[in-house]
Amino acid sequence: MGVVLLSMAAHTADNETSIRILHSAGLVQSLHMLAALIALARSANLASALFVLGGYMFAGALSLLIFAPEIFITGMAPVSGGLLILGWLALALSELRRK
């Protein structure tokens, strides 16, 4: 999904604001899917789940803002950002426990 959003930012967005929003959504989603894979490899399952859920929710929220603003869910982006932060904290705690 992240690659699709980045592609849309580069090729289909019709104004600078849409380009920036889609680019941000694509980067956040792509980077957190990579983080989820790394967390899985480190047996940090909670962190991985939070990265996946938060990444898709964040990308979805910003996509709705651009493509379907009439059904945009206020608060979805901040909640998803909180899930991503919790994912990083869960990963850090998992790593601390490994030592």
Helices and strands as residue ranges (DSSP letters): H 2-11, H 16-41, H 45-67, G 69-71, H 76-98
